[in-house]
Amino acid sequence: MLTVNFNLFKVSDGDRFLDVGCGEGRHSYEAYRLNNGSGITCAMDLDDLGLKKTKYVLDHMDQQNGFNGNRNVLCGDALNLPFKDASFDKIICSEVMEHVDDPDQGIEEMVRVLRRGGLLAVTVPTYVPEKTCWILDSDYYNHPGGHVRIFTAQGLVRVLHRHSLRIYAIRYEHAFHSIYWIMRCIFGLKNEEARIPDLYLRFLELQITTKSIFVSRVERFFNFIFPKSVVIYTKKI
């Protein structure tokens, strides 16, 4: 499941791409596929298990597609990126800024390692679903590595504008996932066996694999009402 739309965030052969807080690598895989294993694809996170999964899939892509590109999977801190200035053409930071203590520093670091004219896409949870989950269950945020802040779209825009970034598109995604996380909080995040959230999760997983056109259209409609994520596409000026 991709949060960033690669039709709006073009990745081409030879691009130097960085995925900050890659998780299990979903955006890194797509970028690596789109640049045909050329250029540089760098997936970075603090979670060792997620990085191992990312490396495994990228290795598999090499074997399946004959890629032999320059890609790297590494442990790193979004507030202190281990790269030289202007090292990348494209950077994605998806669902990370709500976890960090100083979002301004995080954006400043990404702008530093992004070349002039390069693209940066940042996604965070939207305000209303996020605030609802905080109210329903404190376990949603009160654990190590959890969310430490709630953004409004306008608040994130202000942060990005402070760092020489021009916004060229804003999109909202994953309305159906808002419902899932609210369900989880109603039944208790620690209650892994709750029947209703489990059934709904199966529906989400089925949609991810089958990509029903009808269901996708329904979700796009509800993305205007209660999206899970806001995606802001920017260019360094």
Secondary structure as UniProt FT lines:
FT   TURN            6..8
FT   TURN            13..14
FT   STRAND          16..20
FT   TURN            23..24
FT   HELIX           26..34
FT   TURN            35..37
FT   STRAND          40..45
FT   HELIX           48..65
FT   STRAND          70..75
FT   TURN            78..79
FT   TURN            85..86
FT   STRAND          88..94
FT   HELIX           97..99
FT   HELIX           103..113
FT   STRAND          114..125
FT   HELIX           127..136
FT   HELIX           138..140
FT   TURN            144..145
FT   HELIX           153..161
FT   TURN            162..164
FT   STRAND          165..173
FT   HELIX           175..187
FT   TURN            189..190
FT   TURN            192..193
FT   HELIX           195..210
FT   HELIX           213..222
FT   TURN            223..225
FT   STRAND          229..236
//
